[in-house]
Amino acid sequence: MERLPPIPAERLPELLRRMPKAELHIHIEGSLEPELMFEMAQRNRVALPYASVDDLRRAYDFSNLQSFLDIYYAGAGVLITERDFFDMAWAYLQKARADHVLHTEIFFDPQTHTARGVSMETVVNGLHRACEQARAQLGVNASLILCFLRHLSEEDAFQTLEQAMPFRDRFIGVGLDSSEVGHPPEKFAKVFARCRELGLHLVAHAGEEGPPAYVWTALDVLKVERIDHGVQSSKDPALMKRLAQDRIPLTVCPLSNLKLCVFPRLQDHNLGQLLDAGLVATVNSDDPAYFGGYMNDNFLRTFEATGLTAAHAHRLAVNSFEASFIGAAEKRKYRDQVDAVFAEFA
């Protein structure tokens, strides 16, 4: 952990809010707040099975990943036009800027939409336009990562990749998400090999509810550059050593882990253990509309519950940019901005 000038404990919450950070694990469909969902449902004449925004919020009582995914996919049904995808991404990007997120790599799930008859063009163009506007108006650098749904077949993933190729310049990589247990990463070995040939960055969800073995195969079979979640890695000392030595980033989502009962209490979270073992762990919001918090909520609540320090905060901020898919010069620029804010608080 870095040797930092001492920062008074009472200043830590404001430091967490103000420090520059990157978000590398955000599902854009999971940022759709109930108010905007209802607005879109009305606009597109889509009937929701909830009488009000409050009714919908009350339904956000998940016991596991699958019970969350059921309501997540139902909510995505209001997204129909390019404007809908733009509005959803723009709402998230404004919140990200307010939390001092300067760079974000946004996941999107095209199969959730193409299965309903929404075209790939509609999805990608709406999201891409919001990313371009964020750069121009908010000073937030935003890129897109296309995710394959692991509960569907690899053949379906190949079809999705083919549909996305006309828009290859509008996304930087591919990921793997949705129901983890029973759908090991190696199920998608061929499509990830093809994406690697195409020069796309590769990431995958592994070790959230699934075992450490899924992290190994994501690394060795899919050859991913980054593991999304990965918190179960702490159960395998050899894997922890590998992740630390190879500087494989983990995009950890504390409030999501709490909401989905990966950890019984936030104070039981292993983020500190991962950092102290030298892993490139980062903090992210996952599906913030559903899990009770955007980036600063995740930082503030996790630090309060676990007793992490300013040194941990500095490491997390630096890790977030190190783990991103931007160039070395940009990483240095952001690192300097992180250091400047910490110097101001010392």
Secondary structure, 3 states (H helix, E strand, C coil): CCCCCCCCHHHHHHHHHHCCEEEEEEEHHHHCCHHHHHHHHHHCCCCCCCCCHHHHHHCCCCCCHHHHHHHHHHHHHHCCCHHHHHHHHHHHHHHHHHCCEEEEEEEECHHHHHCCCCCHHHHHHHHHHHHHHHHHHCCCEEEEEEEEECCCCHHHHHHHHHHHHHHHHHCCEEEEECCCCCCCHHHHHHHHHHHHHCCCEEEEEECCCCCHHHHHHHHHCCCCCEEEECHHHHHCHHHHHHHHHCCCCEEECHHHHHHCCCCCCHHHCCHHHHHHCCCCEEECCECHHHHCCCHHHHHHHHHHHHCCCHHHHHHHHHHHHHCCCCCHHHHHHHHHHHHHHHHHHC
